[in-house]
Amino acid sequence: MLGAPRWTRIANLRAESGLLSLEHRIALQAAVTTLQLVQRRPHLPVSALLRRLLRHPPDPRPEHDWACTTAALVHSLGAAPDICREPDSPHPGYTDPPPWAPLPYKIHCPTEAHPRASIPALLRQEGLSRVASLNSPYSAVYYTDGSVCADGFAWSAFVLGKYSESWQLSLGVSAFQAELAAILGALRHAQLNQHRRVIMHTDSLSSLQRLCSSSCADNVSLLTEFYSVASLLTSKGTTITLHWIPGHVGILGNERADAAARSACFLPEITFPVRPSTSNTIATLASTIGRLSRETHQLCVAEGSQSALLYATATTYLPLLPPPDLPNYLLVRLRRLRLGFPCYSQITGVAPEPGSHCLERAEEPLIHYLLHCPAQISPRHGRRSA
């Protein structure tokens, strides 16, 4: 996988490949499973047992051994408060729609797979053209935006003509949740003012893609409230259209919404509570496990391992991010150098000759011919199928 010698220290291999030890993998899987069970099946007896053990010191009784072990792992990760929080329940006015029911709103998403990869000037021109085709004098046209800073603070806002409204969100929410909160806040405003035609422009493509389905397993309260309010407005004759626009390309409404969201940092308190999402908690758990794995490697450095010290000094624990078109033999060389081992050509002082089949230079020509040579793709697939 890495092209390193077999005697390479296992801690260095884990750090370079990003693979976790079995102990850390078990702890992460136990915490994630406990989170999903407690949050999505709160009425089960096992969920009540785990919640009690997470709120209090683990019970050492033998009959509860597996539950106590799981609770102890979660406590060791410092994730007990996040996991045993109150479940994210659906909005009181929400009812599950039948599978064949259409959405109570229309969504206009870009047809390109990666719209952000386009030239900003073209994005702006296309965005303005679509906005002009959707907007009308009798429509309530909202621009929404959410913002999250590195300290974990988050804000959301919408702009409607010269009117704007912004909120400070709960600490630690994601950018996705901030964008959803902005869209939901605009819909609440539309409900209060009884607009007959509502158009919302947002630069959050992920939010629109999530709203394409009425089912939800995460961010339940946000999504079900949006669906409930949209269904209520639609039943009264209101039409709702959600439209994606490119962000930060000079579209006036989007720029004003972004400025309004950032102005919410001066608010003295949280004005829009948002429950933590399961995906955010899982990401936090993965980050904690990654930190523990790094501390394991740092312990090897503290114990005097020269190879661990060399790896920590050479890489500063930053991952290798090679370009996708980098040849495999160069990638192997880079990884060997990061691990502190010279390549064959460095040892002998002679560069490897290009292969006769694909003209690639390989440190180990036979292995390259059998496993990696692009000229042998068909024979390799034939051997595997056989």
DOVEX-171063 format. One record per residue (C-alpha): residue number from 1; residue in three letters; x, y, z. Coordinates in nm, 2 decimals, decimal comma. Example, Ala and Ser with C-alpha at 12.3 -4.5 7.8 and 13.67 -1.06 7.14 Angstrom:
<pts>
{1; "ALA"; {1,23; -0,45; 0,78}} {2; "SER"; {1,37; -0,11; 0,71}} 
</pts>
This chain:
<pts>
{1; "MET"; {0,00; 0,00; 0,00}} {2; "LEU"; {0,28; 0,24; 0,10}} {3; "GLY"; {0,58; 0,07; -0,06}} {4; "ALA"; {0,76; 0,07; 0,27}} {5; "PRO"; {0,99; -0,20; 0,39}} {6; "ARG"; {0,83; -0,47; 0,61}} {7; "TRP"; {1,04; -0,37; 0,91}} {8; "THR"; {0,89; -0,02; 0,92}} {9; "ARG"; {0,76; 0,08; 1,26}} {10; "ILE"; {0,38; 0,01; 1,28}} {11; "ALA"; {0,31; 0,35; 1,44}} {12; "ASN"; {0,47; 0,53; 1,14}} {13; "LEU"; {0,27; 0,32; 0,90}} {14; "ARG"; {-0,06; 0,40; 1,07}} {15; "ALA"; {0,03; 0,77; 1,08}} {16; "GLU"; {0,12; 0,77; 0,71}} {17; "SER"; {-0,18; 0,57; 0,59}} {18; "GLY"; {-0,43; 0,72; 0,82}} {19; "LEU"; {-0,54; 0,38; 0,95}} {20; "LEU"; {-0,65; 0,34; 1,31}} {21; "SER"; {-0,53; 0,08; 1,55}} {22; "LEU"; {-0,78; -0,20; 1,64}} {23; "GLU"; {-0,83; -0,05; 1,98}} {24; "HIS"; {-0,92; 0,29; 1,84}} {25; "ARG"; {-1,14; 0,15; 1,58}} {26; "ILE"; {-1,34; -0,05; 1,84}} {27; "ALA"; {-1,38; 0,27; 2,05}} {28; "LEU"; {-1,50; 0,47; 1,75}} {29; "GLN"; {-1,74; 0,21; 1,63}} {30; "ALA"; {-1,88; 0,16; 1,98}} {31; "ALA"; {-1,94; 0,54; 2,03}} {32; "VAL"; {-2,10; 0,58; 1,69}} {33; "THR"; {-2,33; 0,28; 1,74}} {34; "THR"; {-2,43; 0,41; 2,08}} {35; "LEU"; {-2,50; 0,75; 1,94}} {36; "GLN"; {-2,72; 0,62; 1,66}} {37; "LEU"; {-2,90; 0,38; 1,90}} {38; "VAL"; {-2,97; 0,64; 2,17}} {39; "GLN"; {-3,07; 0,91; 1,92}} {40; "ARG"; {-3,28; 0,72; 1,67}} {41; "ARG"; {-3,43; 0,45; 1,90}} {42; "PRO"; {-3,48; 0,63; 2,23}} {43; "HIS"; {-3,77; 0,42; 2,34}} {44; "LEU"; {-3,59; 0,09; 2,34}} {45; "PRO"; {-3,49; -0,05; 2,68}} {46; "VAL"; {-3,12; -0,08; 2,57}} {47; "SER"; {-3,12; 0,29; 2,48}} {48; "ALA"; {-3,26; 0,38; 2,83}} {49; "LEU"; {-2,99; 0,16; 2,99}} {50; "LEU"; {-2,71; 0,32; 2,79}} {51; "ARG"; {-2,84; 0,67; 2,85}} {52; "ARG"; {-2,84; 0,60; 3,23}} {53; "LEU"; {-2,49; 0,47; 3,22}} {54; "LEU"; {-2,37; 0,77; 3,02}} {55; "ARG"; {-2,53; 1,02; 3,27}} {56; "HIS"; {-2,38; 0,84; 3,57}} {57; "PRO"; {-2,06; 0,64; 3,65}} {58; "PRO"; {-2,07; 0,30; 3,48}} {59; "ASP"; {-2,23; 0,02; 3,68}} {60; "PRO"; {-1,97; -0,25; 3,75}} {61; "ARG"; {-2,22; -0,53; 3,79}} {62; "PRO"; {-2,14; -0,84; 3,58}} {63; "GLU"; {-2,48; -0,86; 3,41}} {64; "HIS"; {-2,43; -0,52; 3,26}} {65; "ASP"; {-2,07; -0,58; 3,16}} {66; "TRP"; {-2,11; -0,50; 2,78}} {67; "ALA"; {-2,31; -0,19; 2,85}} {68; "CYS"; {-2,06; -0,07; 3,11}} {69; "THR"; {-1,77; -0,13; 2,88}} {70; "THR"; {-1,94; 0,07; 2,60}} {71; "ALA"; {-2,02; 0,35; 2,84}} {72; "ALA"; {-1,66; 0,36; 2,97}} {73; "LEU"; {-1,53; 0,39; 2,61}} {74; "VAL"; {-1,77; 0,68; 2,54}} {75; "HIS"; {-1,67; 0,85; 2,87}} {76; "SER"; {-1,30; 0,81; 2,78}} {77; "LEU"; {-1,37; 1,00; 2,46}} {78; "GLY"; {-1,55; 1,28; 2,64}} {79; "ALA"; {-1,85; 1,23; 2,42}} {80; "ALA"; {-2,11; 1,12; 2,69}} {81; "PRO"; {-2,28; 1,47; 2,70}} {82; "ASP"; {-2,32; 1,48; 2,32}} {83; "ILE"; {-2,45; 1,13; 2,29}} {84; "CYS"; {-2,70; 1,12; 2,58}} {85; "ARG"; {-2,86; 1,46; 2,49}} {86; "GLU"; {-3,23; 1,48; 2,42}} {87; "PRO"; {-3,32; 1,32; 2,08}} {88; "ASP"; {-3,38; 1,54; 1,78}} {89; "SER"; {-3,75; 1,50; 1,75}} {90; "PRO"; {-3,97; 1,60; 1,45}} {91; "HIS"; {-4,17; 1,92; 1,44}} {92; "PRO"; {-4,51; 1,89; 1,62}} {93; "GLY"; {-4,70; 1,98; 1,30}} {94; "TYR"; {-4,51; 1,72; 1,09}} {95; "THR"; {-4,67; 1,41; 0,95}} {96; "ASP"; {-4,50; 1,16; 0,72}} {97; "PRO"; {-4,61; 1,22; 0,37}} {98; "PRO"; {-4,69; 0,92; 0,15}} {99; "PRO"; {-4,41; 0,81; -0,08}} {100; "TRP"; {-4,59; 0,92; -0,39}} {101; "ALA"; {-4,68; 1,27; -0,26}} {102; "PRO"; {-4,50; 1,55; -0,45}} {103; "LEU"; {-4,28; 1,80; -0,26}} {104; "PRO"; {-4,47; 2,12; -0,15}} {105; "TYR"; {-4,20; 2,33; -0,32}} {106; "LYS"; {-4,00; 2,34; -0,64}} {107; "ILE"; {-3,62; 2,32; -0,65}} {108; "HIS"; {-3,40; 2,45; -0,92}} {109; "CYS"; {-3,05; 2,30; -0,90}} {110; "PRO"; {-2,76; 2,33; -1,15}} {111; "THR"; {-2,73; 2,06; -1,41}} {112; "GLU"; {-2,35; 2,05; -1,40}} {113; "ALA"; {-2,19; 1,80; -1,17}} {114; "HIS"; {-1,94; 2,06; -1,03}} {115; "PRO"; {-2,08; 2,41; -1,08}} {116; "ARG"; {-1,82; 2,57; -0,86}} {117; "ALA"; {-1,55; 2,46; -1,09}} {118; "SER"; {-1,67; 2,70; -1,36}} {119; "ILE"; {-1,53; 3,04; -1,43}} {120; "PRO"; {-1,66; 3,29; -1,17}} {121; "ALA"; {-1,76; 3,55; -1,44}} {122; "LEU"; {-1,96; 3,28; -1,63}} {123; "LEU"; {-2,12; 3,17; -1,30}} {124; "ARG"; {-2,23; 3,52; -1,22}} {125; "GLN"; {-2,37; 3,58; -1,57}} {126; "GLU"; {-2,57; 3,25; -1,56}} {127; "GLY"; {-2,68; 3,31; -1,20}} {128; "LEU"; {-2,81; 3,66; -1,28}} {129; "SER"; {-2,99; 3,53; -1,59}} {130; "ARG"; {-3,17; 3,26; -1,39}} {131; "VAL"; {-3,26; 3,50; -1,11}} {132; "ALA"; {-3,41; 3,74; -1,37}} {133; "SER"; {-3,62; 3,47; -1,52}} {134; "LEU"; {-3,76; 3,35; -1,19}} {135; "ASN"; {-3,82; 3,69; -1,02}} {136; "SER"; {-4,14; 3,88; -1,08}} {137; "PRO"; {-4,29; 4,21; -0,94}} {138; "TYR"; {-4,54; 4,01; -0,73}} {139; "SER"; {-4,30; 3,77; -0,58}} {140; "ALA"; {-4,14; 3,77; -0,23}} {141; "VAL"; {-3,77; 3,72; -0,33}} {142; "TYR"; {-3,55; 3,61; -0,05}} {143; "TYR"; {-3,17; 3,57; -0,05}} {144; "THR"; {-3,05; 3,34; 0,23}} {145; "ASP"; {-2,70; 3,27; 0,37}} {146; "GLY"; {-2,53; 3,10; 0,67}} {147; "SER"; {-2,18; 3,16; 0,80}} {148; "VAL"; {-1,96; 2,96; 1,05}} {149; "CYS"; {-1,63; 3,08; 1,19}} {150; "ALA"; {-1,33; 2,88; 1,31}} {151; "ASP"; {-1,43; 2,93; 1,67}} {152; "GLY"; {-1,75; 2,74; 1,63}} {153; "PHE"; {-1,99; 3,04; 1,62}} {154; "ALA"; {-2,25; 3,04; 1,35}} {155; "TRP"; {-2,50; 3,29; 1,21}} {156; "SER"; {-2,78; 3,29; 0,95}} {157; "ALA"; {-2,97; 3,56; 0,77}} {158; "PHE"; {-3,20; 3,64; 0,49}} {159; "VAL"; {-3,26; 3,96; 0,28}} {160; "LEU"; {-3,60; 4,06; 0,13}} {161; "GLY"; {-3,57; 4,38; -0,06}} {162; "LYS"; {-3,44; 4,64; 0,19}} {163; "TYR"; {-3,55; 4,43; 0,49}} {164; "SER"; {-3,31; 4,18; 0,65}} {165; "GLU"; {-3,31; 3,95; 0,95}} {166; "SER"; {-3,03; 3,77; 1,11}} {167; "TRP"; {-2,98; 3,52; 1,40}} {168; "GLN"; {-2,70; 3,39; 1,61}} {169; "LEU"; {-2,71; 3,01; 1,61}} {170; "SER"; {-2,62; 2,75; 1,88}} {171; "LEU"; {-2,25; 2,70; 1,93}} {172; "GLY"; {-2,09; 2,42; 1,72}} {173; "VAL"; {-2,34; 2,39; 1,44}} {174; "SER"; {-2,21; 2,31; 1,09}} {175; "ALA"; {-2,22; 2,53; 0,78}} {176; "PHE"; {-2,49; 2,30; 0,64}} {177; "GLN"; {-2,71; 2,36; 0,94}} {178; "ALA"; {-2,65; 2,74; 0,92}} {179; "GLU"; {-2,77; 2,74; 0,56}} {180; "LEU"; {-3,07; 2,53; 0,65}} {181; "ALA"; {-3,16; 2,76; 0,94}} {182; "ALA"; {-3,14; 3,06; 0,70}} {183; "ILE"; {-3,38; 2,90; 0,46}} {184; "LEU"; {-3,62; 2,80; 0,74}} {185; "GLY"; {-3,61; 3,15; 0,88}} {186; "ALA"; {-3,70; 3,30; 0,55}} {187; "LEU"; {-3,99; 3,05; 0,52}} {188; "ARG"; {-4,11; 3,15; 0,87}} {189; "HIS"; {-4,11; 3,51; 0,76}} {190; "ALA"; {-4,31; 3,43; 0,45}} {191; "GLN"; {-4,57; 3,25; 0,66}} {192; "LEU"; {-4,61; 3,54; 0,89}} {193; "ASN"; {-4,65; 3,79; 0,60}} {194; "GLN"; {-4,88; 3,55; 0,39}} {195; "HIS"; {-4,69; 3,59; 0,07}} {196; "ARG"; {-4,86; 3,43; -0,23}} {197; "ARG"; {-4,54; 3,36; -0,43}} {198; "VAL"; {-4,21; 3,29; -0,25}} {199; "ILE"; {-3,88; 3,26; -0,42}} {200; "MET"; {-3,56; 3,18; -0,22}} {201; "HIS"; {-3,21; 3,21; -0,36}} {202; "THR"; {-2,94; 3,03; -0,18}} {203; "ASP"; {-2,58; 2,94; -0,25}} {204; "SER"; {-2,60; 2,62; -0,05}} {205; "LEU"; {-2,62; 2,34; -0,31}} {206; "SER"; {-2,61; 2,07; -0,03}} {207; "SER"; {-2,91; 2,22; 0,14}} {208; "LEU"; {-3,12; 2,21; -0,18}} {209; "GLN"; {-3,00; 1,85; -0,25}} {210; "ARG"; {-3,11; 1,75; 0,10}} {211; "LEU"; {-3,45; 1,92; 0,06}} {212; "CYS"; {-3,52; 1,72; -0,26}} {213; "SER"; {-3,64; 1,44; -0,03}} {214; "SER"; {-3,90; 1,46; 0,25}} {215; "SER"; {-3,74; 1,18; 0,45}} {216; "CYS"; {-3,48; 1,27; 0,71}} {217; "ALA"; {-3,26; 1,08; 0,96}} {218; "ASP"; {-3,05; 1,38; 1,07}} {219; "ASN"; {-3,13; 1,75; 1,14}} {220; "VAL"; {-3,48; 1,62; 1,20}} {221; "SER"; {-3,63; 1,93; 1,37}} {222; "LEU"; {-3,50; 2,17; 1,10}} {223; "LEU"; {-3,61; 1,96; 0,80}} {224; "THR"; {-3,95; 1,85; 0,94}} {225; "GLU"; {-4,04; 2,21; 1,04}} {226; "PHE"; {-3,95; 2,33; 0,69}} {227; "TYR"; {-4,16; 2,06; 0,53}} {228; "SER"; {-4,45; 2,13; 0,76}} {229; "VAL"; {-4,45; 2,51; 0,70}} {230; "ALA"; {-4,41; 2,46; 0,33}} {231; "SER"; {-4,70; 2,21; 0,32}} {232; "LEU"; {-4,92; 2,45; 0,52}} {233; "LEU"; {-4,84; 2,74; 0,28}} {234; "THR"; {-4,89; 2,53; -0,03}} {235; "SER"; {-5,23; 2,42; 0,10}} {236; "LYS"; {-5,33; 2,79; 0,12}} {237; "GLY"; {-5,23; 2,85; -0,24}} {238; "THR"; {-4,87; 2,98; -0,19}} {239; "THR"; {-4,61; 2,87; -0,44}} {240; "ILE"; {-4,26; 2,81; -0,31}} {241; "THR"; {-3,95; 2,80; -0,53}} {242; "LEU"; {-3,59; 2,72; -0,41}} {243; "HIS"; {-3,31; 2,82; -0,65}} {244; "TRP"; {-2,94; 2,77; -0,63}} {245; "ILE"; {-2,71; 3,07; -0,71}} {246; "PRO"; {-2,33; 3,08; -0,71}} {247; "GLY"; {-2,19; 3,24; -0,40}} {248; "HIS"; {-1,93; 3,52; -0,38}} {249; "VAL"; {-1,94; 3,61; -0,75}} {250; "GLY"; {-2,09; 3,95; -0,71}} {251; "ILE"; {-2,47; 3,88; -0,71}} {252; "LEU"; {-2,60; 4,17; -0,50}} {253; "GLY"; {-2,87; 3,98; -0,30}} {254; "ASN"; {-2,63; 3,70; -0,21}} {255; "GLU"; {-2,36; 3,95; -0,10}} {256; "ARG"; {-2,62; 4,14; 0,12}} {257; "ALA"; {-2,73; 3,81; 0,28}} {258; "ASP"; {-2,37; 3,72; 0,35}} {259; "ALA"; {-2,31; 4,06; 0,52}} {260; "ALA"; {-2,63; 4,03; 0,72}} {261; "ALA"; {-2,53; 3,69; 0,85}} {262; "ARG"; {-2,19; 3,81; 0,96}} {263; "SER"; {-2,35; 4,11; 1,13}} {264; "ALA"; {-2,52; 3,87; 1,37}} {265; "CYS"; {-2,18; 3,81; 1,54}} {266; "PHE"; {-2,26; 4,13; 1,74}} {267; "LEU"; {-2,58; 3,98; 1,89}} {268; "PRO"; {-2,54; 3,93; 2,27}} {269; "GLU"; {-2,70; 3,58; 2,28}} {270; "ILE"; {-2,83; 3,29; 2,08}} {271; "THR"; {-3,15; 3,38; 1,89}} {272; "PHE"; {-3,20; 3,07; 1,68}} {273; "PRO"; {-3,14; 2,74; 1,88}} {274; "VAL"; {-3,03; 2,45; 1,66}} {275; "ARG"; {-2,99; 2,10; 1,79}} {276; "PRO"; {-2,65; 1,93; 1,73}} {277; "SER"; {-2,67; 1,69; 1,43}} {278; "THR"; {-2,57; 1,33; 1,44}} {279; "SER"; {-2,32; 1,38; 1,16}} {280; "ASN"; {-2,15; 1,66; 1,35}} {281; "THR"; {-2,11; 1,44; 1,66}} {282; "ILE"; {-1,97; 1,16; 1,45}} {283; "ALA"; {-1,72; 1,40; 1,29}} {284; "THR"; {-1,62; 1,52; 1,64}} {285; "LEU"; {-1,57; 1,15; 1,75}} {286; "ALA"; {-1,35; 1,08; 1,45}} {287; "SER"; {-1,15; 1,39; 1,52}} {288; "THR"; {-1,10; 1,28; 1,89}} {289; "ILE"; {-0,99; 0,94; 1,78}} {290; "GLY"; {-0,75; 1,09; 1,53}} {291; "ARG"; {-0,60; 1,30; 1,81}} {292; "LEU"; {-0,56; 0,99; 2,03}} {293; "SER"; {-0,39; 0,81; 1,74}} {294; "ARG"; {-0,15; 1,10; 1,70}} {295; "GLU"; {-0,08; 1,10; 2,08}} {296; "THR"; {0,01; 0,73; 2,05}} {297; "HIS"; {0,27; 0,82; 1,78}} {298; "GLN"; {0,40; 1,11; 2,00}} {299; "LEU"; {0,44; 0,86; 2,28}} {300; "CYS"; {0,67; 0,66; 2,06}} {301; "VAL"; {0,87; 0,98; 2,00}} {302; "ALA"; {0,89; 1,04; 2,37}} {303; "GLU"; {1,01; 0,68; 2,43}} {304; "GLY"; {1,31; 0,75; 2,21}} {305; "SER"; {1,21; 0,60; 1,87}} {306; "GLN"; {1,44; 0,75; 1,61}} {307; "SER"; {1,21; 0,65; 1,32}} {308; "ALA"; {0,91; 0,80; 1,49}} {309; "LEU"; {1,10; 1,12; 1,56}} {310; "LEU"; {1,21; 1,14; 1,20}} {311; "TYR"; {0,86; 1,10; 1,07}} {312; "ALA"; {0,71; 1,35; 1,31}} {313; "THR"; {0,98; 1,61; 1,22}} {314; "ALA"; {0,96; 1,55; 0,84}} {315; "THR"; {0,58; 1,55; 0,81}} {316; "THR"; {0,46; 1,75; 1,11}} {317; "TYR"; {0,17; 1,50; 1,09}} {318; "LEU"; {0,04; 1,67; 0,77}} {319; "PRO"; {-0,11; 1,42; 0,52}} {320; "LEU"; {0,04; 1,38; 0,17}} {321; "LEU"; {-0,20; 1,53; -0,09}} {322; "PRO"; {-0,06; 1,42; -0,43}} {323; "PRO"; {-0,22; 1,53; -0,75}} {324; "PRO"; {-0,46; 1,27; -0,90}} {325; "ASP"; {-0,24; 1,22; -1,21}} {326; "LEU"; {0,08; 1,15; -1,02}} {327; "PRO"; {0,24; 0,82; -1,13}} {328; "ASN"; {0,23; 0,55; -0,88}} {329; "TYR"; {0,61; 0,50; -0,87}} {330; "LEU"; {0,65; 0,87; -0,77}} {331; "LEU"; {0,39; 0,84; -0,50}} {332; "VAL"; {0,57; 0,54; -0,36}} {333; "ARG"; {0,90; 0,74; -0,36}} {334; "LEU"; {0,73; 1,02; -0,17}} {335; "ARG"; {0,59; 0,79; 0,09}} {336; "ARG"; {0,92; 0,61; 0,14}} {337; "LEU"; {1,10; 0,95; 0,19}} {338; "ARG"; {0,84; 1,06; 0,44}} {339; "LEU"; {0,89; 0,73; 0,63}} {340; "GLY"; {1,27; 0,79; 0,62}} {341; "PHE"; {1,37; 0,52; 0,37}} {342; "PRO"; {1,57; 0,60; 0,05}} {343; "CYS"; {1,45; 0,46; -0,29}} {344; "TYR"; {1,64; 0,20; -0,49}} {345; "SER"; {1,77; 0,47; -0,73}} {346; "GLN"; {1,90; 0,67; -0,44}} {347; "ILE"; {2,08; 0,37; -0,30}} {348; "THR"; {2,24; 0,27; -0,63}} {349; "GLY"; {2,27; 0,61; -0,78}} {350; "VAL"; {2,12; 0,48; -1,10}} {351; "ALA"; {1,78; 0,59; -1,22}} {352; "PRO"; {1,55; 0,29; -1,31}} {353; "GLU"; {1,50; 0,23; -1,68}} {354; "PRO"; {1,15; 0,29; -1,83}} {355; "GLY"; {0,94; -0,03; -1,87}} {356; "SER"; {0,91; -0,18; -2,22}} {357; "HIS"; {0,53; -0,21; -2,19}} {358; "CYS"; {0,41; 0,13; -2,06}} {359; "LEU"; {0,74; 0,33; -2,05}} {360; "GLU"; {0,69; 0,41; -1,68}} {361; "ARG"; {0,99; 0,40; -1,45}} {362; "ALA"; {0,94; 0,16; -1,16}} {363; "GLU"; {1,16; 0,09; -0,86}} {364; "GLU"; {1,04; -0,28; -0,87}} {365; "PRO"; {0,97; -0,36; -1,24}} {366; "LEU"; {0,83; -0,71; -1,19}} {367; "ILE"; {0,58; -0,59; -0,92}} {368; "HIS"; {0,49; -0,30; -1,14}} {369; "TYR"; {0,43; -0,53; -1,44}} {370; "LEU"; {0,22; -0,77; -1,25}} {371; "LEU"; {0,01; -0,53; -1,04}} {372; "HIS"; {0,02; -0,18; -1,17}} {373; "CYS"; {0,12; -0,17; -1,54}} {374; "PRO"; {-0,16; -0,01; -1,74}} {375; "ALA"; {-0,08; -0,23; -2,04}} {376; "GLN"; {-0,17; -0,54; -1,84}} {377; "ILE"; {-0,52; -0,42; -1,72}} {378; "SER"; {-0,71; -0,67; -1,93}} {379; "PRO"; {-0,50; -0,97; -1,83}} {380; "ARG"; {-0,52; -0,88; -1,47}} {381; "HIS"; {-0,90; -0,85; -1,48}} {382; "GLY"; {-0,91; -1,19; -1,66}} {383; "ARG"; {-0,70; -1,36; -1,39}} {384; "ARG"; {-0,92; -1,21; -1,11}} {385; "SER"; {-1,24; -1,32; -1,28}} {386; "ALA"; {-1,10; -1,67; -1,34}} 
</pts>
